[in-house]
Amino acid sequence: MEIRGARILVAGATGDIGAALAERLAGLGALTVLVGRDPGRLARVRERCGPGPSRTFDAWDLDAAEGTAAWAARELGGLDAAVVCVGVAAFGPVGEIGEAVAEHLMAVNALAPMAILRSASTRVPPGGLLAAVTGTVARSAPAGMADYAAAKAALATWLTAARRELRRTGVGVLEICLPHVESGFAGRAVTGTAPPLPQGIPVAEAVDAIVDGMCADARFVGPGEGAGAVPAMSKRGVS
Ligand SMILES: NC(=O)c1ccc[n+]([C@@H]2O[C@H](COP(=O)([O-])OP(=O)(O)OC[C@H]3O[C@@H](n4cnc5c(N)ncnc54)[C@H](OP(=O)(O)O)[C@@H]3O)[C@@H](O)[C@H]2O)c1
């Protein structure tokens, strides 16, 4: 897709990756609509991206999440893309995580992103894009983070099915399957402590790969070669 002039909703714009992505897209000439939970961070990112709409949301409120794309389209007179960078982790044995945390992880990592993209799917025109960040854990399913990995796997499956469904409409669906990124994300887990993790890629490198993937109309950003490939990883290509 052409970034310059595109009306792009970034949900999770208050996070490290979402903020850096929003700034990059704005720098490339996109009209950004920003959504995040923390009002102070949201205001600062808005300032760095230039004038435009922004509003807060909590992933627990699925109706609000679902209403985000309609609001964004109203604010900008249409919507060309939605990119969801919302997420939270939890670490611990499956028997100790508990139902409240499990439900929280599913809401933030799967249900809210799906609600935002579900609603965006009826508004984005042919040539537009729906995208969300999953993670390599969706496929590697490491011990000690079963509920986080399961929620990301649910989102990844949803994206695959939505892509098949929307192919005829000309709307692209992009899975952004990131490896560990040095964003401090693991340290913000709702519970537990991350196991020793390999050195992550820098946030800027993740953003490079996301923007490459968006520009190339890729279906997958992650380990691999070519547009959207995350160079530090090389197990799976853009397809
Ligand atoms: N960093 C990694 O190693 C890594 C690897 C693979 C995939 N990912 C994925 O990449 C995405 C961005 O992560 P990041 O590294 O940028 O981490 P981050 O800085 O912690 O960003 C997380 C984002 O999710 C939002 N969020 C969390 N709980 C929420 C809730 N209840 N309601 C609404 N928003 C909520 C945060 O909002 P506030 O800041 O406003 O609270 C923030 O915008 C996530 O989907 C994450 O799962 C990260």
The ligand as a MOL file (V3000), in Angstrom:
LIG
                    3D

  0  0  0     0  0            999 V3000
M  V30 BEGIN CTAB
M  V30 COUNTS 48 52 0 0 0
M  V30 BEGIN ATOM
M  V30 1 N 8.4100 -6.8140 22.7360 0
M  V30 2 C 8.4430 -8.0860 22.3770 0
M  V30 3 O 9.3620 -8.8330 22.7060 0
M  V30 4 C 7.3360 -8.6050 21.5150 0
M  V30 5 C 7.5660 -9.7790 20.7700 0
M  V30 6 C 6.5520 -10.2650 19.9550 0
M  V30 7 C 5.3340 -9.6020 19.9010 0
M  V30 8 N 5.1470 -8.4780 20.6500 0 CHG=1
M  V30 9 C 3.8650 -7.8030 20.5660 0
M  V30 10 O 4.0900 -6.5000 20.0820 0
M  V30 11 C 3.0180 -5.6460 20.5210 0
M  V30 12 C 3.5980 -4.3630 21.0870 0
M  V30 13 O 4.4020 -4.6740 22.2160 0
M  V30 14 P 5.5120 -3.6670 22.7600 0
M  V30 15 O 6.7770 -4.4070 22.7230 0
M  V30 16 O 5.4170 -2.3470 22.0870 0 CHG=-1
M  V30 17 O 5.0770 -3.5760 24.2830 0
M  V30 18 P 4.4650 -2.3720 25.1330 0
M  V30 19 O 5.3260 -1.1740 25.0070 0
M  V30 20 O 4.2060 -2.9080 26.4780 0
M  V30 21 O 3.0750 -2.0600 24.4000 0
M  V30 22 C 1.8850 -2.7600 24.7120 0
M  V30 23 C 0.6950 -1.9850 24.1840 0
M  V30 24 O -0.5000 -2.6950 24.5510 0
M  V30 25 C -1.3580 -1.7840 25.2530 0
M  V30 26 N -2.1750 -2.4760 26.2430 0
M  V30 27 C -1.7960 -3.3690 27.1830 0
M  V30 28 N -2.8430 -3.7180 27.9350 0
M  V30 29 C -3.9210 -3.0230 27.4530 0
M  V30 30 C -5.2910 -2.9640 27.7920 0
M  V30 31 N -5.8150 -3.6560 28.8160 0
M  V30 32 N -6.0780 -2.1360 27.0730 0
M  V30 33 C -5.5950 -1.4070 26.0610 0
M  V30 34 N -4.3130 -1.4100 25.6840 0
M  V30 35 C -3.4870 -2.2250 26.3700 0
M  V30 36 C -0.4350 -0.8110 25.9330 0
M  V30 37 O -1.1700 0.3440 26.2730 0
M  V30 38 P -0.6490 1.3910 27.4090 0
M  V30 39 O 0.8470 1.5370 27.1820 0
M  V30 40 O -1.3860 2.6300 27.0720 0
M  V30 41 O -0.9490 0.8080 28.7400 0
M  V30 42 C 0.5730 -0.5830 24.8150 0
M  V30 43 O 0.0520 0.3060 23.8670 0
M  V30 44 C 2.2030 -6.4790 21.5050 0
M  V30 45 O 1.0900 -7.0250 20.8210 0
M  V30 46 C 3.1490 -7.6060 21.8880 0
M  V30 47 O 2.4410 -8.7600 22.2650 0
M  V30 48 C 6.1240 -7.9670 21.4430 0
M  V30 END ATOM
M  V30 BEGIN BOND
M  V30 1 1 1 2
M  V30 2 2 2 3
M  V30 3 1 2 4
M  V30 4 1 4 5
M  V30 5 2 4 48
M  V30 6 2 5 6
M  V30 7 1 6 7
M  V30 8 2 7 8
M  V30 9 1 8 9
M  V30 10 1 8 48
M  V30 11 1 9 10
M  V30 12 1 9 46
M  V30 13 1 10 11
M  V30 14 1 11 12
M  V30 15 1 11 44
M  V30 16 1 12 13
M  V30 17 1 13 14
M  V30 18 2 14 15
M  V30 19 1 14 16
M  V30 20 1 14 17
M  V30 21 1 17 18
M  V30 22 2 18 19
M  V30 23 1 18 20
M  V30 24 1 18 21
M  V30 25 1 21 22
M  V30 26 1 22 23
M  V30 27 1 23 24
M  V30 28 1 23 42
M  V30 29 1 24 25
M  V30 30 1 25 26
M  V30 31 1 25 36
M  V30 32 1 26 27
M  V30 33 1 26 35
M  V30 34 2 27 28
M  V30 35 1 28 29
M  V30 36 1 29 30
M  V30 37 2 29 35
M  V30 38 1 30 31
M  V30 39 2 30 32
M  V30 40 1 32 33
M  V30 41 2 33 34
M  V30 42 1 34 35
M  V30 43 1 36 37
M  V30 44 1 36 42
M  V30 45 1 37 38
M  V30 46 2 38 39
M  V30 47 1 38 40
M  V30 48 1 38 41
M  V30 49 1 42 43
M  V30 50 1 44 45
M  V30 51 1 44 46
M  V30 52 1 46 47
M  V30 END BOND
M  V30 END CTAB
M  END
